[in-house]
Amino acid sequence: MSRERSAAEQQIADLLHTARKSLRLSVAFLSRLDGTTQHLEVVDTSVPFLFQEGHQQKQEVTLCQAVLDEKLPQVIPNLKDFPEAMKLPAARMPRLRSYVSVPVTLSDGSLYGTFCAAGLTSDKDLTTRDKALMDVLASAAAVIIEPEVRSQERRVEIAGRLDPLIAAGGPTVVLQPIVDLSTGHRVGAEALSRFPGDWGMPPDVCFAEAHSVGEGHRLELLALERAASLLDRVDGYVAMNVSPATLLTPECGALLRRLPLERILLELSEHDPVEDYAALTAALAPLRAAGLRLAIDDVGAGFSSLRHIVVTAPDVIKVDRSIVAGLDTDPVLAKLVASLVEFAHGCDVRVVAEGVETAGEHVVLRNLGVDYGQGWYFGRPGPPEALVDVAAPRIPSPRREAAAVVEV
């Protein structure tokens, strides 16, 4: 064997071994038919020098195709009894003389390939009863194969959408204002990625799909590049999102070092797991020393926020919209936000509320001591030119300013 089998391939091999031993033949194999080529994907054989996994041949000249075309029966005790079979390469090399082939059909009715067994000698005992066994085994093989087939189809579909987007420079990036709740003036903006509308999915899903096909880091870096290109067109700071895994790549570090770090608030989502906090802290240390500020995004939406906050010591926490929406009429949400504010300010961390959509939410957030707000109430995401002037081009950092809490 030139390579190690996957778990699924080994399961298929076990089924093939059962077929070969039960039928007392020389070889059993699973072939994939792609329309032009037959691929021997898994082989169980007593003569390995004749039958090898990975072997390919033209589909049109195979016994499998002749059976599918109904030029030959599915069970052939002796190929010599069928002139059509004797014309094919398999009758000459490896000189097959007995053969049984059944289709492998997926749940949607599509043909994956064939489940076959063959012998180097004729076998008058090979009957339709043996075909019944092969049908059962082929059905079991289809169940094993289908998840990987669907996964591969998904990867192809995702790549088909991503490739032209990546070639065009990545997602569109828009800016949403972030305001000081005590003054109502904008202090910064968050850069938000936007994907084609016909994809029908939010940005976090688009990035997750990109990571699932190995393009996540590249897509995130393109989004960061586009966000950085807006710095010259807007005052104040710009908040940029990056996953912890992408932040640890050399390419991300190199990109950030090129930027005016004192104008950047880097947001790490609390949804994204951190595999190595020591490595994350080491990667951030020189950037933060050069002026970069750190925010933990989506706080309150899950359970990893507190660990993120304790270990990374951020400058800002961003309260997730799920506990901001409706807090002016829900005392439980208001109490939860108040607790987060108390916790954050006790750690010398500023608080940004996300998803602020009403005047009522704005008032309660301000009364609770939340420092900054972001949401449709203050402005929808758009181009830099749509942003109003900032009150002061500064980053929301407790190390640079005192918190202002205004009671109404």
Summary of the structure (lengths in Angstrom):
residues: 408
radius of gyration: 31.2
end to end distance: 75.8
largest distance: 96.8
contacts: 1334
relative contact order: 0.09
helix: 42%
strand: 21%
